[in-house]
Amino acid sequence: MKISDRLKELSTFVDENDKLIDIGCDHALLDIYLCDEYKNLKVIASDVHEGALKSAEKNIDKFKMNNRIDLRLGDGLTIVNADEIDTVLIAGMGFNTIKRILSNDTKMTNVKKIVIQSNTDVVKLRKFVIKLGFKITRELLVKDNDIIYTIIEFKPGSEKYSYEEIYFGPRILDNKDDIFYEYYSKKLLKYENLLLQIPKYEVKSKLHHKHLIRIIRKELTAKKDIDDEEK
């Protein structure tokens, strides 16, 4: 079946033996795709919206995945027992909602992997999940319909990160690609324009934006230096 580039990239973070819950499954297209790819995978797919689950149920019936995908109506991790899952996937939500879901520590005891695509505050997300006792093991920027999304995989463990690594993503910095340079070129322009609009008396905000501009320019300049060397 055909799914979006964002969902297709998300699927690469799931393994066949994962005990997966997809929180906010929407129409369950990702879950159907995953079960088609991995013949032994079973998924708990949840959503708080009855309408979304009804659409998901129709799609699951259509692709005959009823015995593979367990649909549940409810909020976050409240609809599972801790021993039912070891992998949590959350995509398309904002940071505050994701933070609330992952704060349910009684349901997180067996979790070995968290895969998140947050629509907001990716930097805050990294900081929060790290504080829960996880490290960043894989990251990816994906472009879908001219929007660039960040997908992050966390696994239990401890790792120290610099300010730059928390801001850009340590694994993203390890594998900078064309999407990285496109995304942060746009960010740089945005912050430069914002800086001009910040009143002089808002000193902290000015310093913050100047710092972001400086570290982004540094990463973009590194690419220019490499390109010049290759000419």
C-alpha positions as CSV (number, residue, x, y, z in Angstrom):
1,M,0.0,0.0,0.0
2,K,1.1,3.6,-0.6
3,I,1.9,5.8,2.4
4,S,3.5,9.2,2.8
5,D,7.3,9.6,2.9
6,R,7.0,10.6,6.5
7,L,5.2,7.4,7.5
8,K,7.6,5.3,5.3
9,E,10.6,6.7,7.1
10,L,8.9,6.1,10.5
11,S,8.4,2.5,9.5
12,T,12.2,2.0,9.3
13,F,12.5,2.6,13.0
14,V,10.3,-0.5,13.8
15,D,11.7,-4.0,14.0
16,E,9.8,-7.2,13.5
17,N,9.9,-8.4,17.1
18,D,8.9,-5.1,18.7
19,K,5.9,-5.1,21.0
20,L,4.6,-1.9,19.5
21,I,2.0,0.6,20.5
22,D,1.3,3.4,18.0
23,I,-0.2,6.2,20.0
24,G,-2.4,8.5,17.9
25,C,-2.7,6.0,15.0
26,D,-5.2,8.1,13.1
27,H,-6.3,5.9,10.1
28,A,-3.8,3.1,11.0
29,L,-2.1,3.4,7.6
30,L,1.4,3.1,9.2
31,D,0.3,0.1,11.2
32,I,-1.1,-1.7,8.2
33,Y,2.1,-1.0,6.2
34,L,4.2,-2.3,9.1
35,C,2.2,-5.5,9.4
36,D,2.5,-6.0,5.7
37,E,6.3,-5.6,5.8
38,Y,6.8,-7.7,9.0
39,K,4.8,-10.9,8.9
40,N,5.2,-11.6,12.7
41,L,4.6,-8.1,14.0
42,K,1.6,-7.3,16.0
43,V,0.6,-3.8,16.9
44,I,-1.6,-2.0,19.4
45,A,-3.0,1.0,17.7
46,S,-4.7,3.7,19.8
47,D,-6.3,7.0,19.4
48,V,-8.5,9.3,21.6
49,H,-10.8,10.1,18.7
50,E,-13.6,7.6,17.9
51,G,-13.9,8.9,14.3
52,A,-10.2,8.2,13.7
53,L,-10.6,4.6,15.1
54,K,-13.7,4.0,12.9
55,S,-11.6,5.0,9.8
56,A,-8.8,2.8,11.1
57,E,-11.2,-0.1,11.5
58,K,-12.4,0.2,7.9
59,N,-8.8,0.2,6.6
60,I,-7.8,-2.7,8.8
61,D,-10.9,-4.7,7.5
62,K,-10.0,-3.8,3.9
63,F,-6.4,-5.1,4.2
64,K,-7.5,-8.1,6.4
65,M,-5.2,-7.1,9.3
66,N,-7.8,-7.7,12.1
67,N,-5.7,-10.4,13.7
68,R,-2.6,-8.3,13.6
69,I,-3.7,-4.9,14.8
70,D,-5.4,-4.4,18.1
71,L,-7.4,-1.1,18.0
72,R,-8.0,0.6,21.4
73,L,-9.8,3.8,22.2
74,G,-8.1,5.9,24.9
75,D,-5.5,8.3,26.0
76,G,-1.8,7.5,25.5
77,L,-0.5,4.6,27.6
78,T,-3.6,4.4,29.8
79,I,-5.0,1.6,27.6
80,V,-2.1,-0.9,27.9
81,N,-0.5,-2.9,30.6
82,A,3.2,-2.4,31.0
83,D,4.0,-6.0,29.9
84,E,2.2,-5.6,26.6
85,I,4.7,-3.2,25.1
86,D,8.4,-2.5,24.7
87,T,8.3,0.0,21.9
88,V,6.4,3.3,21.9
89,L,5.8,5.2,18.6
90,I,4.2,8.7,18.7
91,A,4.0,10.8,15.5
92,G,2.2,14.0,14.6
93,M,1.6,15.4,18.1
94,G,2.9,18.5,19.9
95,F,5.6,18.4,22.6
96,N,3.3,19.0,25.5
97,T,1.0,16.1,24.6
98,I,4.0,13.8,24.1
99,K,5.5,14.9,27.4
100,R,2.2,14.1,29.2
101,I,2.0,10.7,27.6
102,L,5.5,9.6,28.4
103,S,5.2,10.9,32.0
104,N,3.1,7.8,32.8
105,D,6.0,6.0,34.3
106,T,4.0,3.0,35.5
107,K,3.5,2.0,31.9
108,M,7.1,2.7,30.8
109,T,8.9,0.0,32.9
110,N,9.5,-2.4,30.0
111,V,10.0,0.2,27.2
112,K,13.3,-0.5,25.3
113,K,12.6,2.0,22.4
114,I,10.8,5.2,21.9
115,V,10.3,6.6,18.4
116,I,8.9,10.2,18.1
117,Q,8.1,12.6,15.4
118,S,7.0,15.8,17.2
119,N,5.4,18.7,15.4
120,T,6.7,21.2,18.0
121,D,9.7,21.9,20.3
122,V,12.1,19.1,19.2
123,V,14.8,20.6,21.4
124,K,12.6,20.4,24.5
125,L,11.6,16.9,23.5
126,R,15.3,15.7,23.4
127,K,15.9,17.2,26.9
128,F,12.8,15.7,28.4
129,V,13.3,12.1,27.1
130,I,17.0,12.1,28.1
131,K,15.9,13.0,31.6
132,L,13.7,10.0,31.6
133,G,16.8,7.8,31.3
134,F,17.1,7.4,27.6
135,K,19.8,8.3,25.0
136,I,19.5,9.3,21.4
137,T,20.4,6.3,19.1
138,R,19.1,7.4,15.7
139,E,17.6,10.5,14.1
140,L,16.4,11.5,10.7
141,L,15.1,14.5,8.9
142,V,12.5,13.7,6.3
143,K,10.8,16.0,3.7
144,D,7.2,15.3,2.9
145,N,5.0,17.8,0.9
146,D,7.6,20.5,1.4
147,I,7.5,20.1,5.2
148,I,10.6,18.8,7.0
149,Y,10.0,16.6,10.0
150,T,12.4,15.3,12.6
151,I,12.2,11.6,13.7
152,I,14.1,10.6,16.9
153,E,14.8,7.1,18.3
154,F,15.6,6.8,22.0
155,K,16.8,3.7,23.9
156,P,17.6,3.3,27.6
157,G,21.0,4.6,28.6
158,S,23.0,7.6,29.5
159,E,25.0,9.9,27.2
160,K,26.3,13.4,27.6
161,Y,25.4,16.0,24.9
162,S,26.7,19.4,24.1
163,Y,24.3,22.4,23.5
164,E,24.8,22.0,19.8
165,E,24.0,18.3,19.9
166,I,20.8,18.9,21.8
167,Y,19.8,21.7,19.4
168,F,20.6,20.0,16.1
169,G,20.5,16.3,17.3
170,P,23.7,14.3,17.8
171,R,22.9,11.7,15.2
172,I,21.7,14.3,12.7
173,L,25.1,16.1,13.1
174,D,26.8,12.7,12.4
175,N,25.0,12.4,9.1
176,K,24.2,15.9,7.7
177,D,22.5,15.7,4.3
178,D,20.9,18.0,1.8
179,I,17.7,18.2,3.9
180,F,19.7,19.4,6.9
181,Y,21.2,22.2,4.9
182,E,17.9,23.2,3.4
183,Y,16.1,23.1,6.8
184,Y,18.8,25.2,8.7
185,S,19.3,27.7,5.9
186,K,15.6,28.5,6.3
187,K,16.0,28.6,10.1
188,L,18.9,31.0,9.8
189,L,17.0,33.4,7.6
190,K,14.0,33.2,10.1
191,Y,16.2,34.0,13.1
192,E,18.1,36.8,11.3
193,N,14.7,38.4,10.5
194,L,13.5,37.9,14.0
195,L,16.6,39.4,15.5
196,L,15.9,42.7,13.6
197,Q,12.5,42.9,15.1
198,I,13.4,42.2,18.8
199,P,13.4,45.4,20.8
200,K,16.8,46.5,22.3
201,Y,15.5,46.2,25.9
202,E,14.8,42.4,25.4
203,V,18.5,41.6,26.0
204,K,18.0,37.9,26.8
205,S,16.0,37.2,23.7
206,K,18.5,39.1,21.5
207,L,21.4,37.1,23.0
208,H,19.5,33.8,22.5
209,H,18.8,34.5,18.8
210,K,22.4,35.7,18.2
211,H,23.7,32.4,19.7
212,L,21.3,30.4,17.5
213,I,22.4,32.3,14.4
214,R,26.1,31.8,15.3
215,I,25.8,28.0,15.7
216,I,23.7,27.5,12.6
217,R,26.1,29.6,10.5
218,K,28.9,27.5,11.8
219,E,27.3,24.3,10.6
220,L,26.3,25.8,7.2
221,T,29.8,27.3,6.8
222,A,31.3,23.8,7.3
223,K,29.5,22.6,4.2
224,K,30.7,25.6,2.2
225,D,34.3,24.8,3.2
226,I,33.9,21.2,2.1
227,D,32.3,22.2,-1.2
228,D,35.1,24.7,-1.9
229,E,37.7,22.0,-1.2
230,E,36.0,19.6,-3.6
231,K,36.1,22.1,-6.5
